[in-house]
Amino acid sequence: QDDLPVMSQIIACSKTLKAINLSGQQAFSPYGVDGLVVAVSKNLSLRCLALPDFVPDSEYHRIEAYLQRNAVDEENRTPVNVAKSKKKAAPVARTKLVLRDRNRL
């Protein structure tokens, strides 16, 4: 049960997030590649997980389990409900964050 590496930074791909302080938000990129997209609610909770097609189902379930154990709403300090669908579900907010490889930051 090797935990996936946790990133300490999230890069916003939406200019509307420019004024929001993202420090303290936790997320991760299991392959060290761009393209892991997390939909967020207004308080930046992790709500929905959409993975690139090349991620195998077995790995998806590991990622999902990791998020269910570790994803926390930083503002309210409560666990976050992570969607269980691999399909790119409609985000709960218009804003999306793209997780980037920590080594590229």
Rosetta blueprint (number, residue, H / E / L):
1 Q L
2 D L
3 D L
4 L L
5 P L
6 V L
7 M E
8 S L
9 Q L
10 I L
11 I E
12 A E
13 C L
14 S L
15 K H
16 T H
17 L H
18 K L
19 A L
20 I L
21 N L
22 L L
23 S L
24 G L
25 Q L
26 Q L
27 A E
28 F L
29 S L
30 P L
31 Y L
32 G L
33 V L
34 D L
35 G L
36 L E
37 V E
38 V E
39 A E
40 V E
41 S L
42 K L
43 N L
44 L L
45 S L
46 L E
47 R E
48 C E
49 L E
50 A E
51 L L
52 P L
53 D L
54 F L
55 V L
56 P L
57 D H
58 S H
59 E H
60 Y H
61 H H
62 R H
63 I H
64 E H
65 A H
66 Y H
67 L H
68 Q H
69 R H
70 N H
71 A L
72 V E
73 D E
74 E L
75 E L
76 N L
77 R L
78 T E
79 P E
80 V L
81 N L
82 V L
83 A L
84 K L
85 S L
86 K L
87 K L
88 K L
89 A L
90 A L
91 P L
92 V L
93 A L
94 R L
95 T L
96 K E
97 L E
98 V E
99 L E
100 R L
101 D L
102 R H
103 N H
104 R H
105 L L
